[in-house]
Amino acid sequence: MSDDSAAKPEKIFNVPNQLTAARLILSIVVFVLLSFELYLPALIVFLVAASTDWVDGFYARRYDQVTQVGRIFDPFVDKAIICGVFIFLCADPASGIHPGIAVVVVGRELLVTALRAFIEQSGGDFSASWSGKLKMVFQCVAVVASIWTLHVIGPPDSRTEAPAWLQTTLFISVWVAAISTVQSGAGYVVAVLRFVRS
């Protein structure tokens, strides 16, 4: 067999995986900034990190650089930043994110991770669904609204009241994120049940 016909090994540290690694580092920066109540810098870094999620996925598909490592690493980093930010924010009552919402978000991600492992070990395909992608968008919107609200009202020792429009935006975005989180998680459960029955 010639070298040309041999399967080429995956280039693990390609551009998409580099972007994913950068997103993991940026997520840690966001956590540090939130812990020091530096809300505006945290918001900016979060937006940059979230944007790399779309960029690395587009680049991997566009230039055929999808790797097995990337299929594992990318969703892990997505879950790390979303779960981490929700946990940090729910610690502050003014964030608009109730601890129960954070539990729903984290619980959903743990459930989907377990289901993905089960399906892929059984030889099935567990690619991200559109409901999962929309869920991620809604969660990011809720995070942006929450951090922006904290920036507007200021630190805990000298807080002011947020404008009514911002309070409404925050309330709606958080609950839309929560509902989409439950809905997408239920969709994955149904998909697994269908896989098992088939």
C-alpha positions in Angstrom: 0.0 0.0 0.0 1.4 3.4 -0.9 1.9 6.3 1.4 -0.7 8.3 -0.5 -3.4 5.7 0.2 -2.6 5.5 3.9 -4.9 7.4 6.3 -3.4 10.7 7.3 -3.0 11.2 11.1 -5.1 13.9 12.6 -3.4 17.2 13.3 -4.5 17.6 16.9 -3.4 21.2 17.6 -5.0 22.7 14.5 -6.6 26.1 14.3 -10.1 25.1 15.6 -8.5 23.3 18.6 -6.2 26.3 19.3 -9.3 28.5 19.4 -11.0 26.1 21.7 -7.9 26.1 24.0 -8.0 29.9 23.9 -11.6 29.9 24.9 -10.8 27.7 27.9 -8.1 30.2 29.0 -10.5 33.1 28.4 -13.1 31.4 30.6 -10.7 31.3 33.5 -10.1 35.0 33.0 -13.8 35.6 33.1 -14.1 33.7 36.4 -11.3 35.8 37.9 -12.8 39.1 36.7 -16.2 38.2 38.1 -14.7 37.2 41.5 -13.1 40.7 41.7 -16.4 42.3 40.6 -14.8 43.7 37.4 -18.0 43.3 35.4 -17.4 45.2 32.3 -14.0 43.6 31.6 -15.6 40.2 32.4 -18.4 40.9 29.9 -15.9 41.9 27.1 -13.8 38.8 27.7 -16.9 36.6 27.8 -18.1 38.0 24.4 -14.7 37.3 22.9 -14.7 33.7 24.3 -18.3 33.1 23.1 -17.4 34.3 19.6 -14.6 31.8 19.3 -17.1 29.0 19.7 -18.8 29.9 16.4 -15.5 30.7 14.7 -13.8 27.4 15.5 -16.8 25.4 14.5 -17.1 27.2 11.2 -13.4 26.9 10.5 -13.3 23.2 11.3 -16.2 22.4 8.9 -15.1 24.9 6.2 -11.5 23.5 6.0 -12.2 19.9 7.0 -10.3 20.1 10.3 -12.8 18.2 12.4 -10.9 15.9 14.8 -11.9 13.4 17.4 -10.0 15.5 20.0 -12.0 18.6 18.9 -15.3 16.7 19.2 -14.5 16.0 22.8 -12.6 19.2 23.8 -15.0 21.7 22.2 -18.2 20.7 24.1 -16.2 20.3 27.3 -15.0 23.9 27.1 -18.5 25.1 26.2 -19.9 23.4 29.3 -17.0 24.7 31.5 -17.6 28.4 30.6 -21.4 28.3 30.7 -21.7 26.3 33.9 -18.9 28.3 35.5 -20.4 31.7 34.7 -23.8 30.6 35.9 -22.4 29.4 39.1 -20.4 32.6 39.7 -23.4 34.8 38.8 -26.0 32.9 41.0 -23.9 33.7 44.0 -24.9 37.4 43.6 -28.7 37.9 44.1 -28.6 41.0 42.0 -27.5 39.0 38.9 -31.0 37.9 38.2 -29.9 34.2 38.1 -31.4 32.1 40.9 -29.3 29.2 42.2 -32.0 26.9 40.9 -31.4 28.1 37.4 -27.7 27.4 37.7 -28.6 23.9 39.0 -30.8 23.3 35.9 -27.9 24.5 33.6 -25.3 22.3 35.2 -27.6 19.3 35.6 -28.5 19.5 31.9 -24.9 19.6 30.8 -24.0 16.6 33.1 -26.9 14.7 31.7 -26.1 15.4 28.1 -22.4 14.4 28.7 -23.5 11.1 30.1 -25.9 10.5 27.3 -23.3 11.4 24.7 -20.8 8.9 26.2 -23.5 6.2 26.2 -24.6 6.7 22.6 -21.1 7.1 21.1 -19.8 4.0 23.0 -22.8 2.1 21.4 -21.7 3.2 18.0 -24.4 6.0 17.5 -24.0 9.6 16.5 -24.6 12.3 19.1 -23.9 15.5 17.2 -25.2 18.8 18.5 -28.8 19.5 17.6 -30.2 22.9 16.6 -32.1 23.0 19.9 -28.7 22.6 21.7 -27.2 25.4 19.6 -30.1 27.7 20.3 -29.9 26.9 23.9 -26.3 28.0 23.9 -27.3 31.3 22.3 -30.0 32.0 24.8 -27.7 31.1 27.7 -25.1 33.6 26.4 -27.7 36.3 26.0 -28.8 35.7 29.6 -25.2 35.9 30.8 -24.6 39.1 28.9 -27.8 40.6 30.4 -26.8 39.5 33.9 -23.2 40.8 33.8 -24.3 44.1 32.1 -26.9 44.6 34.9 -24.2 44.0 37.6 -22.1 46.6 35.8 -24.9 49.1 35.6 -25.9 48.8 39.3 -22.3 48.8 40.5 -20.5 46.9 43.3 -22.5 45.5 46.3 -21.4 48.3 48.7 -22.7 51.1 46.5 -25.4 49.7 44.2 -28.1 51.6 42.4 -31.4 50.3 40.9 -31.2 49.0 37.4 -33.5 50.7 34.8 -36.9 49.0 34.4 -36.1 48.0 30.7 -32.9 46.3 31.9 -34.7 44.4 34.7 -37.3 43.2 32.2 -34.7 42.2 29.6 -32.7 40.3 32.3 -35.8 38.5 33.6 -37.0 37.4 30.1 -33.5 36.4 28.9 -32.8 34.3 32.0 -36.2 32.4 31.8 -35.9 31.9 28.1 -32.4 30.4 28.7 -33.8 28.2 31.5 -36.7 26.9 29.4 -34.5 26.3 26.3 -32.1 24.4 28.6 -34.8 22.1 29.8 -36.3 21.7 26.3 -33.0 20.8 24.6 -32.1 18.4 27.4 -35.5 16.7 27.0 -34.9 16.4 23.3 -31.6 14.6 23.9 -33.3 12.2 26.3 -36.0 11.4 23.7 -33.3 10.9 21.0 -31.5 8.4 23.3 -34.7 6.5 24.0 -35.4 6.2 20.3 -31.8 5.0 19.8 -32.2 2.3 22.5 -35.5 1.1 21.1 -34.1 0.8 17.6 
